[in-house]
């Protein structure tokens, strides 16, 4: 094991990211985690999405025990579904002593197997904690390796090593707070890495259906199609997805999600319908990489587009306030996080680009009136929302892009 841990120290790095305007579930401020080289020649480092962030951010890495030398890296891929990200350090900046991890892409993870989590918990650099695989568990539509090795803040993005195989079998991702940790299995991550190496976009597309849920997990049984799906969408309520047509059977929804990566238009599935097995071509809906997200900053608030895959075309506002800075004009005007912007001075905007173009043509200090839709907490329950007309003075209008 000592040789395995010496190797781990040579491919493990510290990762630091700083966010000023947080998009999605990201947080304001600076956070640290762990990453590890998966391709030394390309300078590629694997870590968690929540370590690299998907907001406009400064992301850096450091090696060894050096805390004063941080090198900027580029985010080449961020996946909030699996909570993984790939960073690129210019190859000429990669230390000659660095190595790359051996990935257990096909390694079968078995309950009871001995494992080691490696990373920087609580800024205790290059720490190994040993345990066993407690379970292989599906939560929602994602598979995790559950382990009893201690994980703490700073472990995120670090390698989970199989003691028996000496390979990385997962990426440390989360902790239950009660002594249990969770890692994303490499068998779901390796196809992403392979796609990137082949110049393909592995961003997960959507099948526009809801899955029946059982306890903590989704099943492969279709509940119904999304409201905005075509009326003749081929997957119907009650269909059970068995696997890819002519391919291996899925053990659960996580296998389906991994099989969907790289699909641009449709996927041919083996389906059981009314007790009879058949094959269907199911169209998919392309998803946007979180690094392509844009948002508008104005008067101390951050405005984003709502992008739920099952959103119906309706009268609901497309734009929403997702962050407000304390003490600035938006907060003083009474605006809140979660407010939907129905119109500005009577104009309706469906994209942040259109809103930015209109706002940036107005002079700083000009007051505009926002009609906002706010969730109602009325005891009468007559309506689900309240509408307010709030006035704010324009200041610091900026179009933010996640990838910069």
Protein Blocks (a to p, Z undefined) as FASTA:
>chain_A
ZZmmmmmmmmpccdddddfbdghjbcedjdddddddfblknopacddfklnopadcdddd
dehjbfkbccddddfbdcfklopacddddfklpcfkbccddddfklccdehiacddddje
ehighiadddddfbdcdehjaccdddfbdcdehjgopacddfklopafbdcfbdehnopa
cdddfklmmmmmmmmmnopafbdcdddbddddehjbccfbdfbdcfkbcfklfbdghiac
fbdehiacdfbfklmmmmmgopakbccddddeehiacdddddddddddfklpccddeehi
acdddfbfklccdfbdfbdcfbdcehiaklmnopaehiacfbgghiacfbfklmmmmmmm
pcehiacddddddddfbfklmafbdcdddddddehiacddfbZZ
